[in-house]
Amino acid sequence: MTLSAKKILLVEDSENDVELTLTALEHSRIANGVDVVHDGAQAIDYLHRRGPHAARREGDPVVVLLDLKLPKVDGLEVLAHMRSDPRLRMIPVVMLTSSREERDIVRSYGLGVNAYVVKPVDFHEFSDAIRELGLFWAVLNQPPPRGA
């Protein structure tokens, strides 16, 4: 599977933020498709290809854009799950959240997040931030070899 065919996984419960993120990625012309799930439990099912995601194409997402405050299973629990699973631990995770609380930032990095990005309030700043995230993680970043 080529890098451009790999998906970005967006884990976000706010439909407005989903729409803004997808619009920003589309405007940046990133070739990667984006799969969206709306809570942490769905994210874990997606990553393990089970439940409603059992039929998804094999392969891990090139990056997970993960909201912190999620229903069912929060973003920190999803991150902890990913980092404790040998098959998922190398997938880059960007915490994309509105929280500027120091404890959230410290805990995220303590659990192994690759980046912590606070969502800008202004649409143009938000769009620029998403474009830059997408370009770096989906295009420029060299992921580890499969099975590493």
N, C-alpha and C positions, 0 to 999 in steps of 0.2 A: 504494500500500500504506500503510495507516495505521501509525502508530508502534506501537500496541498489538499489531499483527500481526507486527511484526518479532521475530526470534528473538534470544535470548542464546546465544552459543556458549561452552560450557564445555569447556575442554581440560584434562583431568585423568586421570591414570593410576590413581589410588587409588579403587577401587570404594566404599570407605567414605566418602571425601571427596565423591565424586559423590552418594552417597545423602544425606549430610548437607546438601550444597548444594541439591539438589533439594527436600528437605524444608523447608529454611529459606525458599526462594523460594516454595514452595507456601503456607506459613503466612503469608507476607507478602501474599498474594493479588495478586501481580504478574501482569498479563494476558499478558505475553510468554511464548511457549513457549521451551523450552530444548533445544537440540541438544547432544549430548555426543559428543566424540571422545576417544580415549584415548592418543594420542601426537601429536608435532609434525608428522609426515608426514601423518597424517589431517587435522590442522587445515589444513594448506596445501592439500590436496586439496579440503576442504570450502570454503575461501574462494575457490578457483578453479572450483568446481563441476565437478570431474573425478573419474574413478574411481567409487567407490561413491556419490559425492555429485553425480554429473552430473545427476541428475534432480531435485535439490532445487529448491524454489521460488527464483526469481530474487530478488536483493536481498541486501545485506550485513547481517550481524548488527548489532543496535543497540549491542552491546558484546561484547568477547571477554574472558572470565575465563580467564586463562592461568596454568597451573602452570609453575614454573621448571624443575624436574627432571622431564623427560619422556623416555621411550624414543624411539629412532630420531632425532628432531630435538628438541633441547631448547627450552625456552621462549624463551630469548634469541635463538636462531636463527630461531624463528617470528616473533618481534617484529622482528628485523632484516629478514627477508623482507617482512613487511607494510609496514614503513616505507620500503623501497626500491621498492615497487611503487606507482605513481601511483594505481591503482584501489583499493588497500587502505590506503594510508597514513593516511587520515582516520578509519578505524574506531577508536573508543576501545578501548584495551586496559588491563585491570587485571591486574597480576601478582598472583596469589593463591597464596601460597607459604608454606612453613614456614621458609624461609631468612631469617635476620636478618643475614647476612654483608654487611658494608659493600660489598665488591666487587660483589656481586649487585645491591644497591640502586643503586650508582653506575652500573653498566653498563646496568641497565634504564632508568634515566632518561636516560642518554646515548644510548640507542637510541630514545628517544621514548615510553616508557610513560606513560600518563595518570595512573596511580596504582599504588602498590606497597603491598599489604596483606599483613601476616603473619597466617597462619591462627591464631586463638586455639586453645588446647588444650581449653578448657572448651566443652562443647556449646552452652550458652546464649549464651556470648560469640560463638562461631562463628556461631550462628544470627542473633544481632543484627547482626553484621558483614555477613553475606550479605544480610540484609533491607535494611540501609542502602545497601549497594552496589547492589542491585537497584532500589531506589526512586530513587536518584540517577541511575544510568546508563540505566535503562530507562524511567523516567517523567519525572524532572525535567530532565535534561540535554537541551539543544537540539542535536541533531546538525547537522553542516554540510550544506548542500544537496547533493543527489546531483550528482556530477560536479565538485564544488568542488575 
